[in-house]
């Protein structure tokens, strides 16, 4: 089966997780987990809290420490006093963001007021894309303070309740920057992380600040290669990977963001390097993974480019069969849903 056919499956609406597990009476670390064997396609079914059963001493989990920002803001156009919604898309520097302004006729030089103490000017537009570049009147921590006071988290079309920002955070997130939650790590609790460490599983961290993928309008289709996101791999994580590989352990990425970052940071000699930058790496079924041996992820909707990345781990026909089994077993999809361990 070609990877593109993997995208073509029917996901019943009832399997869209619209409510955080904690509000369904389930601990975040007790969602369901499907364990998928990369080589054979065989599956096992457990709760996520039993993750330690499938990992070995010496394995290394790499987690994305990026923290979700409340990226949906309300503003007033100073020319005309129209109220508009602004969705932050990518942070470019201490005071500059790319953003989606949900309004017609936004032009360079226009000013937006978010609060009595925060304004922004449109300083650039992108031809053929919906984003503009905003220069804010504040920068650094002061700008983040305003954003956290004023903003709401990005919520997708299947979410019908205004869940607060805390529901869109992982427990270990520490560096603000993601406009959509790096959701593969949501099911971890500190209790589970300590449990894994007691078994001898090591933890390491990196950052990839997710950009805006939910553009509200179907006419804006974002190719995976257009999704350019900022990442940082610290030296201690590189050293942890080297030690893990030398001892025969497995490097397991928590989320597709971690896979893309690690594989981007491999040089032409196949060596992982500590670095920071921007990545638009598109991973597919023919991409040779050079760092990552396993993946913890959620379940991805039909047509999602994440499915191409998953097919670099598992043959598309095996992945398709596993997804059909997950549907039959009533697994839940999306950021508040169930988990998939691929080893």
Residue frames as qw, qx, qy, qz and C-alpha x, y, z in Angstrom:
[[0.000, 0.888, 0.460, 0.000, 0.00, 0.00, 0.00],
 [0.374, 0.478, -0.045, 0.793, 1.33, 3.44, -0.91],
 [0.232, -0.221, -0.523, 0.790, 1.65, 5.88, 1.96],
 [0.229, -0.058, -0.117, -0.964, -0.89, 8.25, 0.41],
 [0.562, -0.300, -0.651, -0.413, -3.59, 5.57, 0.71],
 [0.393, -0.237, -0.709, 0.535, -3.03, 5.52, 4.45],
 [0.083, 0.036, 0.166, -0.982, -4.64, 8.95, 4.56],
 [0.510, -0.107, -0.419, -0.743, -7.92, 7.53, 3.28],
 [0.282, -0.253, -0.904, 0.199, -9.81, 6.10, 6.23],
 [0.353, -0.643, -0.332, -0.593, -13.09, 7.03, 7.87],
 [0.217, 0.015, -0.663, 0.717, -12.91, 8.41, 11.39],
 [0.274, -0.677, -0.660, -0.176, -16.34, 8.39, 13.11],
 [0.083, -0.721, 0.070, -0.685, -17.20, 11.70, 14.76],
 [0.770, -0.604, -0.096, -0.181, -17.73, 9.87, 18.05],
 [0.872, -0.133, -0.097, 0.460, -13.96, 9.16, 18.20],
 [0.251, 0.641, -0.119, 0.715, -13.00, 12.84, 18.21],
 [0.498, -0.412, -0.557, 0.522, -11.92, 13.49, 21.80],
 [0.001, -0.754, -0.222, -0.618, -13.72, 16.73, 22.61],
 [0.565, -0.781, 0.038, -0.262, -13.07, 16.65, 26.36],
 [0.135, 0.609, -0.726, 0.288, -9.82, 16.34, 28.36],
 [0.615, -0.104, -0.781, 0.024, -9.56, 12.91, 30.00],
 [0.143, -0.032, -0.639, 0.755, -9.52, 14.54, 33.45],
 [0.435, 0.078, 0.134, -0.887, -13.00, 15.88, 32.70],
 [0.739, 0.026, -0.525, -0.422, -14.11, 12.41, 31.61],
 [0.807, -0.488, 0.222, -0.250, -13.08, 10.92, 34.97],
 [0.943, 0.150, -0.043, 0.295, -9.79, 9.50, 33.62],
 [0.463, -0.715, 0.232, 0.470, -6.31, 10.48, 34.80],
 [0.411, 0.799, -0.310, -0.312, -4.22, 11.96, 32.01],
 [0.040, 0.523, -0.845, -0.099, -1.76, 9.04, 32.32],
 [0.463, 0.077, 0.859, -0.202, -4.55, 6.41, 32.21],
 [0.630, 0.503, -0.147, -0.573, -5.74, 6.98, 28.64],
 [0.951, 0.145, 0.273, 0.015, -5.61, 3.95, 26.36],
 [0.043, -0.712, 0.596, 0.368, -2.38, 3.02, 24.60],
 [0.939, 0.331, 0.072, -0.054, -1.91, 0.89, 21.50],
 [0.396, -0.618, 0.595, 0.329, 1.59, -0.61, 21.24],
 [0.796, 0.580, 0.001, -0.170, 2.57, -1.23, 17.62],
 [0.728, -0.299, 0.462, 0.409, 5.49, -3.41, 16.58],
 [0.190, 0.723, -0.328, -0.577, 7.40, -1.65, 13.78],
 [0.020, -0.338, 0.868, 0.362, 8.49, -4.85, 12.09],
 [0.054, 0.195, 0.975, 0.086, 5.44, -7.09, 12.33],
 [0.332, -0.315, -0.304, -0.836, 2.51, -4.72, 12.81],
 [0.497, -0.401, -0.762, 0.104, 1.37, -6.71, 15.84],
 [0.209, -0.607, 0.066, -0.764, -0.48, -4.71, 18.47],
 [0.398, -0.312, -0.758, 0.412, -0.98, -4.80, 22.22],
 [0.232, -0.694, -0.255, -0.632, -3.40, -2.74, 24.25],
 [0.507, -0.302, -0.557, 0.585, -2.77, -1.19, 27.66],
 [0.124, -0.970, -0.204, 0.054, -3.23, 2.03, 29.58],
 [0.413, 0.785, -0.252, 0.386, -0.52, 4.64, 29.13],
 [0.467, -0.751, 0.391, -0.255, 0.52, 4.29, 32.77],
 [0.920, -0.149, 0.350, 0.097, 1.87, 0.84, 31.85],
 [0.511, 0.817, -0.266, -0.003, 4.37, 2.39, 29.43],
 [0.244, -0.700, 0.668, -0.068, 7.27, 1.15, 31.58],
 [0.845, -0.006, 0.529, -0.078, 6.39, -2.46, 30.67],
 [0.779, 0.578, 0.203, 0.136, 7.47, -1.81, 27.09],
 [0.242, 0.880, -0.344, 0.222, 10.65, 0.16, 27.78],
 [0.901, -0.084, -0.270, 0.330, 14.00, -1.16, 28.97],
 [0.478, -0.773, 0.099, 0.406, 16.73, 0.21, 31.24],
 [0.460, -0.239, 0.465, 0.718, 19.01, 2.29, 29.02],
 [0.263, 0.650, 0.579, 0.415, 16.24, 3.47, 26.71],
 [0.183, -0.223, -0.100, 0.952, 16.06, 7.24, 26.25],
 [0.160, 0.784, 0.598, 0.036, 12.88, 9.30, 26.02],
 [0.256, -0.016, 0.087, 0.963, 13.27, 12.71, 24.40],
 [0.021, 0.746, 0.640, -0.183, 10.55, 15.23, 25.23],
 [0.220, 0.545, 0.222, 0.778, 9.65, 18.60, 23.76],
 [0.313, -0.420, -0.526, 0.670, 9.79, 21.18, 26.58],
 [0.022, -0.234, -0.246, -0.940, 8.00, 23.88, 24.58],
 [0.084, 0.414, 0.694, -0.582, 5.12, 25.44, 26.49],
 [0.160, 0.613, 0.660, 0.405, 1.84, 26.39, 24.82],
 [0.031, -0.154, -0.149, 0.976, 1.03, 30.09, 24.57],
 [0.329, 0.626, 0.637, -0.307, -2.57, 31.38, 24.36],
 [0.339, -0.081, 0.479, 0.806, -2.20, 32.37, 20.73],
 [0.043, 0.635, 0.633, 0.440, -5.72, 33.63, 19.94],
 [0.201, -0.314, -0.281, 0.885, -5.96, 37.37, 20.66],
 [0.179, 0.832, 0.522, 0.060, -8.58, 40.07, 20.17],
 [0.360, -0.204, 0.088, 0.906, -7.56, 43.39, 18.69],
 [0.282, 0.841, 0.350, -0.302, -9.00, 46.62, 17.34],
 [0.565, 0.368, 0.300, 0.675, -7.93, 48.03, 13.97],
 [0.201, -0.520, -0.203, 0.805, -7.00, 51.62, 14.68],
 [0.159, 0.144, -0.418, -0.883, -8.07, 52.58, 11.17],
 [0.513, -0.186, -0.566, -0.618, -11.83, 52.09, 11.42],
 [0.421, -0.322, 0.565, -0.632, -12.14, 50.61, 14.92],
 [0.849, 0.031, -0.391, -0.354, -13.09, 47.15, 13.62],
 [0.620, -0.478, 0.586, -0.209, -12.70, 44.33, 16.15],
 [0.731, 0.424, -0.507, -0.168, -10.69, 41.41, 14.77],
 [0.907, -0.361, 0.214, 0.038, -9.24, 38.09, 15.86],
 [0.306, 0.759, -0.575, 0.013, -5.47, 37.62, 15.61],
 [0.979, -0.187, 0.081, 0.020, -3.91, 34.15, 15.72],
 [0.170, -0.774, 0.585, 0.172, -0.20, 34.08, 16.40],
 [0.923, 0.343, -0.139, -0.110, 1.60, 31.70, 14.03],
 [0.846, 0.086, -0.198, 0.488, 5.39, 31.84, 14.55],
 [0.358, -0.893, 0.056, 0.267, 7.62, 33.88, 16.84],
 [0.696, 0.623, -0.082, 0.348, 10.42, 35.46, 14.78],
 [0.427, 0.288, -0.455, 0.727, 12.23, 37.40, 17.50],
 [0.185, -0.216, -0.655, 0.700, 11.68, 39.11, 20.85],
 [0.247, 0.436, 0.311, -0.808, 8.97, 41.44, 19.52],
 [0.433, 0.349, -0.456, -0.695, 8.02, 40.09, 16.07],
 [0.529, 0.111, 0.826, -0.158, 5.50, 37.36, 15.22],
 [0.221, -0.065, -0.704, -0.672, 3.93, 36.03, 12.08],
 [0.312, 0.249, 0.682, -0.613, 0.17, 35.98, 12.59],
 [0.011, 0.414, 0.782, 0.466, -3.16, 35.28, 10.93],
 [0.187, 0.203, 0.278, -0.920, -5.43, 38.33, 11.13],
 [0.194, 0.439, 0.872, 0.096, -9.02, 37.20, 10.58],
 [0.191, 0.776, 0.228, -0.556, -10.13, 40.21, 8.55],
 [0.645, 0.587, 0.350, 0.343, -10.17, 41.54, 5.01],
 [0.298, 0.875, 0.046, 0.379, -7.86, 44.19, 3.61],
 [0.624, -0.714, 0.097, 0.301, -5.11, 44.12, 6.23],
 [0.618, 0.713, -0.069, 0.324, -2.15, 46.06, 4.82],
 [0.664, 0.002, -0.256, 0.702, 1.41, 47.03, 5.68],
 [0.088, 0.312, -0.142, 0.935, 1.57, 49.98, 8.05],
 [0.572, -0.544, -0.331, -0.516, -1.75, 49.23, 9.72],
 [0.015, 0.327, -0.711, 0.623, -1.81, 49.26, 13.52],
 [0.648, -0.391, -0.612, -0.231, -3.70, 46.94, 15.87],
 [0.215, -0.505, 0.495, -0.673, -4.47, 47.62, 19.53],
 [0.582, -0.139, -0.801, 0.011, -4.71, 44.63, 21.87],
 [0.494, -0.657, -0.481, 0.305, -4.86, 46.47, 25.20],
 [0.062, -0.998, -0.008, 0.001, -4.07, 49.92, 26.58],
 [0.398, -0.745, 0.486, 0.226, -0.45, 48.76, 26.91],
 [0.531, -0.125, 0.751, 0.372, -0.01, 46.63, 23.77],
 [0.587, 0.689, 0.004, -0.424, -0.14, 47.50, 20.08],
 [0.645, -0.106, 0.616, 0.439, 1.36, 46.03, 16.93],
 [0.353, 0.679, -0.229, -0.602, 2.13, 47.26, 13.43],
 [0.890, 0.319, 0.319, 0.069, 1.82, 45.16, 10.27],
 [0.159, -0.762, 0.445, 0.442, 5.33, 45.32, 8.81],
 [0.077, 0.310, -0.826, -0.464, 5.17, 42.61, 6.12],
 [0.823, 0.196, 0.216, -0.488, 2.78, 40.38, 4.19],
 [0.395, -0.223, 0.850, 0.269, 3.31, 37.00, 2.53],
 [0.509, 0.319, -0.397, -0.694, 2.23, 36.57, -1.06],
 [0.655, 0.063, -0.685, -0.311, 0.01, 33.52, -1.50],
 [0.457, -0.198, -0.790, 0.359, -0.18, 32.83, 2.23],
 [0.309, -0.793, -0.442, -0.284, -2.53, 34.21, 4.90],
 [0.627, -0.524, -0.273, 0.507, 0.12, 35.42, 7.35],
 [0.167, 0.902, -0.089, 0.389, 1.29, 38.94, 8.10],
 [0.622, 0.009, -0.449, 0.641, 4.27, 39.97, 10.21],
 [0.334, -0.885, -0.230, -0.227, 3.52, 41.98, 13.35],
 [0.410, 0.297, -0.438, 0.743, 5.98, 44.22, 15.19],
 [0.484, -0.707, -0.515, 0.026, 4.70, 44.48, 18.76],
 [0.039, -0.861, 0.143, -0.487, 5.20, 47.49, 21.03],
 [0.597, -0.638, 0.452, -0.178, 6.59, 45.25, 23.79],
 [0.633, 0.459, -0.623, -0.018, 9.18, 42.50, 23.70],
 [0.274, 0.279, -0.844, 0.367, 10.55, 39.49, 25.55],
 [0.170, -0.273, -0.867, 0.380, 9.00, 38.61, 28.90],
 [0.214, 0.323, 0.273, -0.880, 6.85, 41.76, 28.90],
 [0.490, 0.165, -0.488, -0.703, 5.25, 40.71, 25.60],
 [0.407, -0.100, -0.907, -0.038, 4.66, 37.17, 26.86],
 [0.009, 0.253, 0.669, -0.699, 3.05, 38.60, 30.00],
 [0.417, 0.280, -0.031, -0.864, 0.56, 40.48, 27.83],
 [0.506, 0.113, -0.723, -0.458, -0.12, 37.44, 25.63],
 [0.292, -0.151, -0.915, 0.235, -0.77, 35.21, 28.65],
 [0.146, 0.303, 0.499, -0.799, -3.12, 37.81, 30.14],
 [0.434, 0.383, -0.084, -0.811, -5.07, 38.47, 26.94],
 [0.389, 0.279, -0.739, -0.474, -5.02, 35.30, 24.90],
 [0.863, -0.033, 0.326, -0.384, -6.96, 32.07, 24.57],
 [0.443, -0.270, 0.803, 0.293, -5.56, 28.72, 23.38],
 [0.402, 0.238, -0.602, -0.647, -6.08, 27.57, 19.81],
 [0.574, 0.098, 0.732, -0.354, -9.11, 25.27, 19.81],
 [0.018, -0.061, 0.818, 0.571, -9.98, 23.07, 16.85],
 [0.470, -0.106, -0.336, -0.809, -13.36, 22.70, 15.16],
 [0.635, -0.246, -0.720, -0.131, -14.28, 19.53, 17.07],
 [0.300, -0.178, -0.618, 0.704, -13.85, 21.27, 20.47],
 [0.207, -0.663, -0.502, -0.515, -17.15, 22.74, 21.71],
 [0.554, -0.786, -0.240, 0.132, -16.10, 23.88, 25.20],
 [0.230, 0.859, -0.279, 0.363, -13.69, 26.68, 26.03],
 [0.874, -0.333, -0.191, 0.297, -11.22, 24.56, 27.99],
 [0.221, -0.951, 0.181, 0.122, -8.61, 26.66, 29.77],
 [0.395, 0.755, -0.523, 0.027, -4.96, 26.91, 28.84],
 [0.411, -0.494, 0.740, -0.198, -3.85, 24.45, 31.54],
 [0.862, 0.175, 0.446, -0.167, -5.56, 21.65, 29.62],
 [0.724, 0.683, -0.064, 0.075, -3.28, 22.43, 26.67],
 [0.008, -0.798, 0.582, -0.153, 0.01, 22.00, 28.55],
 [0.821, 0.038, -0.543, 0.172, 2.29, 19.06, 29.21],
 [0.660, -0.731, -0.139, 0.102, 3.42, 18.74, 32.84],
 [0.718, -0.309, 0.142, 0.607, 7.08, 19.28, 31.93],
 [0.412, 0.720, 0.247, 0.501, 6.70, 22.22, 29.51],
 [0.510, -0.594, -0.172, 0.599, 8.99, 25.08, 30.53],
 [0.246, -0.253, 0.292, 0.889, 9.81, 27.34, 27.56],
 [0.453, 0.649, 0.399, -0.462, 6.90, 29.38, 26.08],
 [0.007, -0.442, 0.554, 0.706, 6.61, 29.36, 22.30],
 [0.091, 0.191, 0.919, 0.334, 4.20, 26.79, 20.85],
 [0.391, 0.031, -0.028, -0.919, 0.95, 28.16, 19.47],
 [0.856, -0.095, -0.286, -0.420, -0.58, 24.67, 19.30],
 [0.674, -0.551, 0.460, -0.175, 0.09, 22.12, 22.03],
 [0.342, 0.423, -0.834, -0.087, 2.86, 19.54, 21.42],
 [0.756, -0.271, 0.082, -0.590, 0.21, 17.03, 22.42],
 [0.788, 0.140, -0.599, 0.018, 2.12, 13.72, 22.31],
 [0.336, 0.177, -0.688, 0.618, 3.45, 14.43, 25.79],
 [0.446, -0.439, 0.024, -0.780, 0.13, 15.37, 27.33],
 [0.864, -0.285, -0.350, -0.225, -0.50, 11.92, 28.81],
 [0.590, 0.141, -0.572, 0.552, 2.65, 12.00, 30.93],
 [0.509, -0.836, -0.085, -0.190, 2.35, 12.72, 34.65],
 [0.003, -0.739, 0.611, -0.283, 5.27, 13.33, 36.99],
 [0.768, -0.280, 0.521, -0.244, 4.37, 10.05, 38.68],
 [0.922, 0.354, 0.149, 0.034, 4.82, 8.18, 35.40],
 [0.439, 0.789, -0.354, 0.243, 8.05, 10.01, 34.56],
 [0.318, -0.639, 0.633, -0.301, 9.52, 9.12, 37.98],
 [0.899, -0.028, 0.400, -0.174, 8.35, 5.53, 37.52],
 [0.809, 0.569, -0.080, 0.122, 10.22, 5.32, 34.22],
 [0.161, 0.789, -0.504, 0.312, 13.37, 6.81, 35.75],
 [0.630, -0.459, 0.566, -0.268, 13.28, 4.28, 38.59],
 [0.946, 0.199, 0.254, -0.016, 13.32, 1.56, 35.94],
 [0.578, -0.331, 0.434, 0.607, 16.43, 3.05, 34.35],
 [0.434, 0.678, 0.449, 0.388, 14.79, 4.86, 31.44],
 [0.347, -0.280, -0.041, 0.894, 16.56, 8.17, 30.86],
 [0.224, 0.870, 0.433, -0.075, 14.90, 11.47, 29.98],
 [0.377, -0.160, 0.199, 0.890, 16.23, 14.30, 27.82],
 [0.226, 0.801, 0.421, -0.361, 14.65, 17.48, 26.52],
 [0.309, 0.081, 0.397, 0.860, 14.68, 19.70, 23.45],
 [0.257, 0.586, 0.349, -0.685, 12.41, 22.40, 22.08],
 [0.137, 0.234, 0.625, 0.732, 10.38, 22.82, 18.96],
 [0.236, 0.374, 0.357, -0.823, 7.87, 25.65, 19.03],
 [0.349, 0.421, 0.807, 0.225, 4.89, 24.51, 17.00],
 [0.064, 0.068, -0.230, -0.969, 3.43, 26.90, 14.46],
 [0.553, 0.305, 0.343, -0.695, -0.16, 27.56, 13.50],
 [0.105, 0.000, 0.905, 0.412, -1.63, 24.78, 11.37],
 [0.128, 0.617, 0.769, -0.103, -5.35, 25.47, 11.92],
 [0.174, -0.045, 0.222, 0.958, -5.98, 28.30, 9.45],
 [0.319, 0.426, 0.495, -0.687, -9.82, 28.42, 9.67],
 [0.570, 0.607, -0.079, -0.547, -10.27, 28.61, 5.88],
 [0.870, 0.078, 0.473, 0.114, -10.06, 25.56, 3.60],
 [0.610, 0.784, -0.023, 0.109, -8.61, 27.63, 0.75],
 [0.007, -0.810, 0.566, -0.152, -5.36, 27.91, 2.69],
 [0.994, -0.073, -0.066, 0.048, -3.74, 24.50, 2.37],
 [0.179, -0.845, 0.503, -0.002, -0.34, 24.40, 4.05],
 [0.841, 0.318, -0.430, 0.083, 2.12, 21.96, 2.49],
 [0.827, -0.499, -0.102, 0.239, 4.29, 20.26, 5.15],
 [0.665, 0.129, 0.022, 0.735, 7.36, 21.93, 3.64],
 [0.008, 0.685, 0.111, 0.720, 5.78, 25.33, 4.25],
 [0.662, -0.718, -0.162, -0.140, 5.47, 24.63, 7.96],
 [0.525, 0.447, -0.428, 0.584, 8.73, 26.12, 9.20],
 [0.651, -0.727, -0.164, -0.146, 9.23, 25.83, 12.95],
 [0.080, 0.768, -0.514, 0.374, 11.92, 26.89, 15.39],
 [0.936, -0.258, -0.236, 0.034, 13.84, 24.22, 17.31],
 [0.032, -0.778, 0.561, -0.280, 16.75, 23.84, 19.73],
 [0.941, -0.087, -0.314, 0.089, 18.74, 20.69, 20.54],
 [0.316, -0.868, 0.362, -0.127, 20.98, 21.21, 23.62],
 [0.330, 0.555, -0.759, 0.087, 24.40, 19.58, 24.01],
 [0.373, -0.242, 0.797, -0.410, 23.27, 17.47, 26.97],
 [0.824, 0.281, 0.277, -0.406, 20.58, 15.87, 24.81],
 [0.638, 0.603, -0.468, -0.099, 23.13, 15.08, 22.09],
 [0.044, 0.475, -0.833, 0.279, 25.34, 13.45, 24.72],
 [0.631, -0.031, 0.612, -0.475, 22.40, 11.46, 26.10],
 [0.842, 0.442, -0.052, -0.305, 21.66, 10.15, 22.59],
 [0.448, 0.606, -0.655, 0.066, 25.30, 9.17, 22.05],
 [0.225, -0.339, 0.822, -0.399, 25.43, 7.35, 25.40],
 [0.771, 0.149, 0.393, -0.478, 22.14, 5.58, 24.71],
 [0.789, 0.520, -0.259, -0.201, 23.24, 4.38, 21.28],
 [0.254, 0.580, -0.751, 0.187, 26.66, 3.25, 22.57],
 [0.338, -0.202, 0.806, -0.442, 24.99, 1.15, 25.29],
 [0.076, -0.140, -0.937, -0.310, 22.53, -0.46, 22.88],
 [0.190, 0.476, 0.622, -0.592, 19.48, 1.47, 24.07],
 [0.243, 0.574, 0.645, 0.441, 16.66, 2.88, 22.00],
 [0.022, -0.141, -0.077, 0.987, 16.00, 6.56, 21.36],
 [0.036, 0.588, 0.803, 0.090, 12.26, 7.14, 21.62],
 [0.010, 0.184, 0.092, 0.978, 10.80, 10.46, 20.52],
 [0.088, 0.552, 0.708, -0.432, 7.77, 11.82, 22.36],
 [0.341, 0.794, 0.260, -0.430, 5.95, 13.36, 19.42],
 [0.705, 0.545, 0.281, 0.356, 6.53, 14.10, 15.76],
 [0.038, 0.983, -0.139, 0.117, 8.05, 17.49, 16.71],
 [0.569, -0.635, 0.504, 0.138, 10.92, 15.65, 18.40],
 [0.804, 0.185, 0.482, 0.294, 11.46, 13.38, 15.39],
 [0.472, 0.825, 0.155, 0.270, 11.64, 16.32, 12.99],
 [0.184, -0.941, 0.279, -0.055, 14.04, 18.25, 15.23],
 [0.688, -0.449, 0.539, 0.186, 16.44, 15.38, 15.85],
 [0.760, 0.315, 0.468, 0.323, 16.53, 14.28, 12.23],
 [0.294, 0.939, 0.040, 0.175, 17.10, 17.89, 11.14],
 [0.293, -0.883, 0.365, -0.020, 20.09, 18.21, 13.46],
 [0.865, -0.118, 0.402, 0.277, 22.02, 15.30, 11.91],
 [0.056, 0.756, -0.397, -0.518, 24.97, 16.47, 9.81],
 [0.699, 0.513, -0.380, -0.322, 26.19, 15.04, 6.50],
 [0.257, 0.385, -0.873, 0.156, 28.32, 12.49, 8.37],
 [0.655, -0.335, -0.639, -0.223, 25.27, 11.17, 10.20],
 [0.405, -0.127, -0.602, 0.676, 26.25, 12.76, 13.53],
 [0.237, -0.839, -0.477, -0.111, 23.69, 14.50, 15.72],
 [0.373, 0.239, -0.188, 0.877, 24.78, 18.05, 16.55],
 [0.146, -0.659, -0.502, 0.542, 23.65, 20.48, 19.24],
 [0.150, 0.129, 0.341, 0.919, 22.11, 23.38, 17.37],
 [0.249, 0.609, 0.530, -0.535, 19.17, 25.74, 17.02],
 [0.004, 0.134, -0.533, -0.835, 17.41, 26.95, 13.92],
 [0.641, 0.279, 0.136, -0.702, 14.33, 26.45, 11.80],
 [0.230, -0.077, 0.941, 0.237, 13.10, 23.23, 10.23],
 [0.685, 0.281, -0.022, -0.671, 10.60, 22.36, 7.54],
 [0.014, -0.278, 0.948, 0.155, 11.82, 18.75, 7.28],
 [0.802, 0.091, -0.066, -0.587, 9.23, 16.52, 5.63],
 [0.206, -0.298, 0.930, -0.055, 9.57, 12.88, 6.71],
 [0.785, 0.208, -0.155, -0.563, 7.83, 10.16, 4.71],
 [0.965, -0.098, 0.213, -0.113, 7.89, 6.41, 4.12],
 [0.838, 0.414, -0.106, 0.339, 11.14, 6.53, 2.11],
 [0.026, -0.864, 0.341, -0.370, 12.99, 8.74, 4.59],
 [0.760, 0.029, -0.572, 0.308, 15.85, 6.91, 6.36],
 [0.514, -0.836, 0.000, -0.192, 15.58, 7.68, 10.07],
 [0.585, 0.482, -0.478, 0.444, 19.07, 8.23, 11.49],
 [0.041, -0.391, 0.579, -0.714, 18.49, 8.99, 15.17],
 [0.605, -0.156, 0.346, -0.700, 15.07, 7.89, 16.37],
 [0.099, 0.090, -0.988, -0.076, 14.19, 4.25, 17.02],
 [0.113, -0.503, -0.855, 0.059, 10.68, 4.59, 18.41],
 [0.111, -0.305, -0.141, -0.935, 7.85, 7.05, 18.76],
 [0.010, -0.494, -0.756, 0.430, 5.14, 7.98, 21.25],
 [0.104, -0.060, -0.311, -0.943, 2.35, 9.87, 19.54],
 [0.522, 0.266, 0.473, -0.658, -1.39, 10.37, 19.44],
 [0.498, 0.368, 0.754, 0.219, -3.75, 9.26, 16.70],
 [0.031, -0.353, 0.248, 0.902, -3.80, 11.44, 13.62],
 [0.579, 0.522, 0.371, -0.504, -6.78, 12.35, 11.49],
 [0.714, 0.417, 0.480, 0.293, -7.24, 11.38, 7.82],
 [0.453, 0.810, 0.099, 0.358, -5.14, 13.47, 5.41],
 [0.392, -0.894, 0.194, 0.095, -2.74, 14.61, 8.16],
 [0.527, 0.689, -0.479, 0.133, 0.90, 14.87, 7.06],
 [0.435, -0.555, 0.649, -0.285, 1.85, 13.30, 10.40],
 [0.933, 0.080, 0.313, -0.157, 0.76, 9.99, 8.88],
 [0.690, 0.649, -0.286, 0.144, 3.56, 10.31, 6.31],
 [0.037, -0.687, 0.631, -0.359, 6.04, 10.67, 9.18],
 [0.750, -0.260, 0.518, -0.320, 4.62, 7.61, 10.95],
 [0.933, 0.351, 0.047, -0.071, 5.11, 5.60, 7.76],
 [0.342, 0.712, -0.576, 0.209, 8.87, 6.16, 8.13],
 [0.362, -0.410, 0.745, -0.383, 8.61, 3.90, 11.21],
 [0.570, 0.148, 0.782, -0.205, 6.04, 1.37, 10.03],
 [0.121, 0.117, 0.760, 0.627, 5.11, 0.10, 6.57],
 [0.356, -0.035, -0.064, -0.932, 2.00, 1.96, 5.42],
 [0.641, -0.181, -0.615, -0.422, -0.10, -1.20, 5.15],
 [0.505, -0.224, -0.729, 0.405, 0.75, -2.20, 8.73],
 [0.022, -0.097, -0.314, 0.944, 0.02, 1.28, 10.00],
 [0.470, -0.110, -0.342, -0.806, -3.30, 1.35, 8.14],
 [0.637, -0.243, -0.723, -0.109, -4.32, -1.99, 9.66],
 [0.356, -0.200, -0.616, 0.674, -3.38, -0.75, 13.15],
 [0.181, 0.018, 0.076, -0.980, -5.44, 2.41, 12.68],
 [0.590, -0.194, -0.525, -0.582, -8.43, 0.34, 11.59],
 [0.582, -0.255, -0.733, 0.242, -8.01, -1.75, 14.73],
 [0.148, -0.112, -0.412, 0.892, -7.84, 1.40, 16.86],
 [0.409, -0.098, -0.201, -0.885, -11.10, 2.58, 15.32],
 [0.659, -0.218, -0.670, -0.262, -12.74, -0.80, 15.96],
 [0.543, -0.268, -0.640, 0.473, -11.59, -0.63, 19.59],
 [0.183, -0.903, -0.347, -0.175, -12.99, 2.88, 20.01],
 [0.552, -0.220, -0.109, 0.797, -9.69, 4.64, 20.62],
 [0.061, 0.936, 0.272, -0.215, -10.04, 8.42, 20.85],
 [0.624, 0.453, 0.150, 0.619, -8.26, 10.82, 18.50],
 [0.114, 0.835, 0.018, 0.538, -6.55, 14.20, 18.80],
 [0.184, 0.540, -0.509, 0.644, -4.91, 16.10, 21.65],
 [0.537, -0.349, 0.453, -0.620, -7.31, 14.87, 24.36],
 [0.907, 0.109, -0.242, -0.327, -7.34, 11.32, 23.02],
 [0.930, -0.287, 0.217, 0.072, -5.43, 8.07, 23.38],
 [0.133, -0.785, 0.553, 0.246, -1.81, 7.16, 22.70],
 [0.930, 0.360, -0.075, 0.010, 0.20, 5.08, 20.25],
 [0.433, -0.681, 0.554, 0.205, 3.63, 3.63, 21.10],
 [0.836, 0.525, -0.150, -0.055, 5.58, 2.50, 18.01],
 [0.408, -0.677, 0.608, 0.074, 8.64, 0.33, 18.71]]
